[in-house]
């Protein structure tokens, strides 16, 4: 390694020998056919050093490896990968580790107790899209996630996780803010753990369901599930939500009577393609919502409710999508001046064409009024 002094600071060139050797052992463990994986990882010293190798990022000040992006480095035809997890222990300052799409089914035997849990500075771990039958005894218990005290983001999406003992693995991650478990079936223990993860801000469970209370959560995506019935009341306790994505389900009930009415922090609301009852008076839904900017309510059922003609909303929308809802033209649109996308198509709305919508909203990018009955 070479030290350089520039602009009053020391900078490191090259990389540590122990980390270079660990990377070469990792490459050997990957066993890509014909040696074509990670071609820049070579078994001889270069001026640039391993910090300039493909998929490797080092700190400018310490020269230590801080990021490894090992996505799709092992060919699928090699089958399941049981690799040497202890190799990562040589990267003392590793903050970001991505192992996406490598067919990982577990770790090799007799490689020490700590393994990944020894990476005390790890902040981001992406383990998505790996083996389709991950056993907790093979992978998750070895990871010992509860020991990764600095972990901020964890992604286990697209894995068939079996018996994920989240009560042990997740509830002690006091810094965790982003958790992605899309397309991953989970057992009941999961819900018990999520409730105590007070730092969690983003939870993504695409194609999965959750019933729980996460008071600090900012984003909730439960789209493309098969949920039937009304929304659970506990949703109203998630008072920090900024994004709510519930589209493509079979949810029903009057929105005014749902817990969504209580979440005034929401900025993005998508309920498209459900069976909700939506009053034609937006005043009854969004009277206290001053933050909302994006509303998607396509393909729901609008019900008639008396509308206050002089109601001036506290919000300015950028997107309003209400196609195929069989509604009348909402009066509150007279007070909207910042619309970028408006979709009122397929509603059989009659009366004069609303030229004022174009005149009031000069920043329109998309404007859909087809399949109506305007004169």
Secondary structure by P-SEA (a helix, b strand, c coil): cbbbbcccbbbbccccaaaaaaaaaaaaaacccccccccccccccccccccccccbbbbccccccccccccccccccccccccccccccccccccbbbbccccccccccccccccccccccccbbbbcccccccccccccccccccccccccbbbbcccccccccccccccccccccbbbbccccccaaaaaaaaaccccccccccccccccccccccccccccccccccccccccccccccbbbbcccccccccccccccccccccbbbbcccbbbbbccccccccccccccbbbbccbbbbbccccccccccccccbbbbccccccccccccccccccbbbbcccccccccaaaaaaaccccccccccccccc
